[in-house]
Amino acid sequence: MKKTSDMSQFREGESVKVPCEIQPGAFAEENLITVNTGSEVISGFVRSEYLIKETPTRGYVKGIVLRVQGNTITVQIPGSFFTRASGIANVSQSWADSNLERTA
């Protein structure tokens, strides 16, 4: 799938795929994920239904765009996180353009 090349394509409420590293979780229905946004690392547990695995250790977590403001996109990722209690990531325009994928 083609990466998004224009930040104006992102809209509040839109579903996106966020690249992540995937590891087994404590329970069969969850995985431990790590998202590296370039400016921060977000780690936590996500239910398997929110993941799109490309390999056993790499894939995407489904997220929702909460806000597009200036050069920042705010994305919410479902789950229970160590580094971000709310699962909210603020990503730069350049990171979003290179990494986020819109879902159909």
N, C-alpha and C positions, 0 to 999 in steps of 0.2 A: 504494500500500500504506500502511496506517495505521502511524504511528510508535508505538513502545511507550510506554505511559503509566504503567507501574508497574514499578519496578526489580525487584520480587520475581519478575517474569516471566523475568528473565535467570537462566540456570543455567550452572554450569561445564560445559564441553564443548559448549555450544550454539553453533550457527552463526549469525552475524549479518552484516548488510551495513553497511559503514562508508562514509559519504559521502567522496568524494575528487575532486580535480581530476586530470585525465588529460592527459598529453602523450605524443608518440611517444618510444619508447626507442631505444637504439642498434641493436637487432635487431628484426625483424618480429614476433617472438613475445613481446616485452616492451613495457611502457609505463612511463614515469616518472609516479609519482603523488605527490600532496601531500595529507595529511590534516591539517586544522586542528582540534584538539580544544578550542580555546578557551584552554587553558593551555600548549600546545606545538604545534609544527608538525613533522610527521614526513614525510620525503621519501625516496623510493628507487624501485628498479626492481621491478616485479611482472610475472610472466608473465600474458599476456593471458587465459588460462583462469580466472584468479582475479578478473577484472573483469566488472562488469555496466555497460555503457555506456548512459547515457540520451541523451547528446549526444556529439559527438566529444571534448569537453573536460570533461565532468562525468559522474559515475556513482558506482558503489560498488565497493569491494574486499571480498571475502569474508574474514571473520575468525572466530576462535574465542574464546569467553569462557573465559578461564583461571581467573578468580577473581571472586567477588562478596563484598566485605568492606566493611562500613560504608557509606559514601557513595561508594565507588569500585568501578568495574568494570575489570578488567584484560583487555584483548583482545590476541590475537596476530594479526598480519597477515603473510601469507607474502611473502617477497621479500628483497631486499638493500637495506638502508637506510643513508643517510648520517648521519642524526641519532640513530638507534637501531639498534645492531648487531643486536639480536634481533627487531626489528619488534614490540616490546611497547609498548602504549599504556595508560596508566592514565587513565581518563576519569571525570569526576564523574557523579553520579546525574542531575543536571539536563541535562547534555550528552547522556548516554546516552538519557534519556527523549525528548529532542527530535530526536536524530539517528540512533541505531542502529535498524535494522530486523531483526526476526527472519526467518530464512529457513525455508521449508517443509521 
